[in-house]
Amino acid sequence: MIVTTERVCAGRTVTLRAATRGATLLSYRLGDTEIIDGYRDPVELRELNGFRSAVLVPWSNRIREGRYPTALYHGEDPAVRAKLHANIPVSGVHSVPAPIPEAEAGLHGLVTTREFEVIRAGDGVLEFATRVDANGVYTFELAVNIVYSIGADGSLHVRLRAENLSEVAAPVALGWHPYFRLAGPLAEARLSLDCRARIATDTTLIPYDGAGAFAPCEPLAHSPIDPATDWAYAQLADDAGPDAGAVGAGGGADGSADGNGGAGTSWNVARLHTGDREVALWARLGDWPSKNFHIFAGAGLARDAGQAVAMEPCQALPNAFNRAEGREMLLEPGACRELEARVVVTETGTA
């Protein structure tokens, strides 16, 4: 099912459109200008090529060979096992299937093909919810909620939340996978991101072990985008956020992005300069040391390759469930974890 909402901001109609499948955002339109590059029809949505606007829960990006150990969450401890779902066998390693045919095993979490329930659809807000039940792939129960809303200034607000309904701590790391349309050639687009490391990976895009995953780099300042770009940047510099110095500026229609929520108080920002506009993607990811923005220039997409750039805010590295960082991201029973994002589009007047 497809749902739509709109809000008039400064005399301009802003429209959001999303699908219940994966709670996938399909369109964010400012007047006649489309900002994201989402799926255009049910066939594209079903095929899921490129994971456009995918909601990434309970992990983002890749897991090596789609496998991770029960030791991640102390699942080998009899006391922990006793509180896991009684009807689900727990072996030493969980094997995650591919979300769609020909995709990598374990790619992008467990909800990209799930049907969500519509909680709200109107007054500038689209809200979806689902429940991840314990299974042999992920032996925990989560309540997942995502809200897309239109701010008073026309900005897009996103709040993704996962609550642990299990009796034991569960590994949870959140992410979001939007593509942003280019308003000119990729060769003329520029990227700005205050980072100090690029994630170094093998040929399968799995980060190297330990500190070897963090290759020092200079911050990106209006930097060209290599067409082959498909890597993440970490060690992000924190920022006060898009509302710094402005009381209530741009608050979401649902009030979700105007306070200090479970995602932490600091923001990080990636800026895409394209044509006559700048698209700033602000994200409140929490205080995780491996939080990152994954940047993908769209090479190999089945449709319009190189005509959009993905900027993906993620709380953890790819393959986090096989790294020490994974144990640091255990979510206690009854606790919630959030990711907030804000998309702010500014006309620069220069092409």
N, C-alpha and C positions, 0 to 999 in steps of 0.2 A: 504494500500500500504506500502511496505517496501522499504526503501532507505538506501544506503550504501555509505561510503566515506572512504578514507585511506590517510595516509601520512607516508613517510619514515623518521624515526627519528633515527639518529646515526646508520644507517645500518639496522634498524629493522622496519618492516611494522606494523603500528598501524592502526586498523580498528574500525570504528563505524558503527553500524546498528541500525535503529530506525523505528518505525511504525508511520503512520499518525494518527492512533487511539490513542488519548490521547497524541500525540507527545512522545510516550513511547520509551525510550532507551532500546534496546534489547541486545546489545552486545558492549563491549569495550574490544578489544583484543590487547594484546601486543605480536606481533609475533604469536606464537601458544598458548599463555596463556590467557585464558578468566578471566577477573577481576570481572565483575559483574555477577549476577545470574538473567538474564532476562527471559522473556517468550520465549519458544523454538519453538512454532508453533502457527498458527492462532487460534486453539481451546483454548490453554492456554490464549492467549491474549484476546479472547472474554470472557472467564470465569472470568478473572481478579482476580484469587485467589492470595491473598497476596499483591495485588497492587504493583507488582514489578516495580520499576523505575517510579512510578506514579508522574505526575506533579500535585501539590496541589494548586489550585486557586479556589475561593478567600479565602479559609481557609484550614487549615491542620488538619488532624486527625478528632476527633469526635466533634459533637454538641449534647448536652443532648437531647435525644428523637427526634433529628432532628428538633428542634424548637428554634427560637430566636425572640426577640421582635423588633418591629419597633422603640421602644425607643432607640435602639442602635444607630441609625443614625438620631434621632429626627424626625422620620417619622410621629409622631403624631402632629407635628407642621404644621399648614395649609400652611405656606410659603414654607416648604419643600415639602409637598404633591403636591403643585401646580406645582412643577418642575419635579415630577416623571412622568413616562409614563402614559399618560391619559387613555389608554385602560386597564390598569392593576389595579385591585382593591387591596388596601392595608389595610389589617386588622391589629389588634394589634399584631399578632404573625404570623411569616412565618413558614410553615411546609415544610421540605425538604425531598423528597423521597429518598429511597435507590438507589445507583448508579447501583447496580446489584441485582438480586434476592438473598434473604437470607442474604444480607449485612445489616449493621446497617443504619438506616435512617440518611442521611446527612454526611455519612462518606467520608472524603478526598476531599471535594469541589465539583466543578461542571464541570470539564473538563476531567475527567478520561476516559470517553467513547466517547468524542467528536472527530469528524474527523477534523484534522488540515490541513491547506494548506501548501504545501512545498514551501518555499521561496528560499532556496539554498540547493544543495546536490552535493558537490564536493570540491576538493582542501582542504580536511580535515575539512569541515564544513557541518553540517546539521542544517538547520534553519526552524522553523515551526511557523505558526501564526493562530490565530482564533479570533473570536469575541463572547463575551458573551452578548447576547441581554437581555434587561430587561424582567422579567417574574414575576409570582406570588411568586416564591421562593426567587429571588434576583432581586430587582427592579432597578438595575443599569446596565449600559453598560460598558463593558471593552474590550480593545484590548489586547490580550495576545500573547506574543512572547517568544519563547525559542530557544536558540542557543547552540548546542553541538559542540565543536571544539577541535582539537588536537593541543596541544602546541608543540613548537619546541623540547622540551625534551620528548615528548610522553605522557605528562600528559593530562588528560581530563579536559576541561573547560566547565562550564555550566553557562549560563546567562539566568535567567527567569525574564521577565518584564511584568507588568500590567499597562496599562494606563486607567485612568478614563475618559470615553467619556460622562458621565452623566453631568447634570447641577447642581447636588448637590454632596456633599461629600459622598463617598462610603466606607464601611468597606472592607479592603483588607489586607490579611495576606498570605504570600507565603510559600511554602515548597516543598521538593523533597524527594522521597521515594526509594532510591537505595538499593539493596542487594549486598553484596560483598562475593564472593565465598571463602570458607575456603580452605587453602592449607594443612590442617591437621585436626585432630579431634577437635571438639568444646571444649572439656575438656582441650586442650592444647593451645587454643587461648587466647589472652590477649587484654585488652582494656585500652587505656590511654585517659583521658579527664580531662582538668583542669576546674572543676566545683565546686560549693559550695552548691548546693541544688539538691535534687531529687524530682521530682514532685509527691506528694502524692495524690492518687486517691481512689475512691470507687471501688467496684467490677466491674463496667462497664467502668472503665478506664477514668472516668470523674474526673478532679481535684477537691479537696475540695475547698470550698469558701474562698475568700480572701487570707490572708497570710498563712492560713492553707494548701495551695497547695504547699508550699515550705518547704520541710523537710531538715534541714541542713545535709550535708554529707561531707566527705573528698574527695579531688580530686582522680580520678582513675589513678593509676600509675601502668601500667602493671598488671591490675587486672583480675582475672578469670571472665568468663562470665557465669552466672547462666543460665541453659537451659530455665528457665521460664521467662527470662528477656523480658519485654514489658513495658518499662517506659522511661520517659524523664528526662534529666539532664539540669539544668538551672543555673543561676548566673555564666555564663561562663567568664573565664578570657580572655581578649582580647590579640591579638598577632599582631605583625607587618605584618605577612603573609608569604607565601611561597617564595616570591621574595625579602624579606628583605636583604639588602646589596648587591643585584645583579641587575644591571641595565638591564631591558628588559629580565630577565631570564624567560624562559618558556612561553613567551607571546603566547596567543591563535592565531590560524590561522586567525581569524577574528578581532584580536586586541581588543577583548571585555574584557579581564581580566588583562590588564596591566596598568590600571589607576584607578583613584578614581571615581567610578560610583555612581549611585543612591542607592547602597546597603550600603554606608558608607565606611570609610577607614580602620576600624579595622576588623581583621579576628578572627575566632575561629576554633579550629581543634580537630577532634576525630581521634585516631589512632588505627587501628586493626592490631595486631601482630598475624600472622598465618603462620605456616610452616616456609619457608625460605624467607618470605617477610613481609613488613609492608605496609599497605594501609592507607595513610593519607587523610582524607576528610577535606579539608579546606572550610570554608564557610564565606561569608561576608553577614551578616544578617541585618545590620543596628544597631541602638542604642536602640532597643526595650528591656525593662527590662525583659521581659518574653521569649526572644529568647532561643532556646534550641536545643539539639540533642536528638531525640527519638531513643532508641536502642531496637531492637527486634531480639531475637535469633532464630526466625523461628519456634517455636513450633506450631504444628498444620497445617503447610503448606501442601497442597495436594500433593506436589512433593518435595522430597529432604529436608524434615524438619530437621533442625539442621545442614545443610551443608552450610549455608550462614548466614550472619548477616546483618541486615538492620541498617544503620546509616542515620538518617533522619534529615537534617538541617531544622528547622522551625522558622519562625519569631514570632510565638505566641503559647501560650499553647493550648491544646485541649479545646474545649468549650469556646474559647475566645469571641465569639459573645454573650455569656451570662454573661460576666464578665466586670469589669471596664476597663480592658486592651483593650477590643474591641473598646470602644469609643476613645481611644488614637490612634487607627490605622485607623482613617478615612482618606481617600485619597481625596484631593481636586479636583474639576473639572479640567481636562487637565493635572493633575500631573501624574507622573509615580512612581512606586515602583519596586525595583529590589532585587533579590537574586542572588548572585554569588557563585559558588562552584568550587573547584579544586580537582581533584583526582590525587594524586602523589603516585606511587608505587615504593618502594625501595627494592632491594634484600638485605637481611641481611646475607645470607650465613649460617644461622643456622636454623635447623628444630626442 
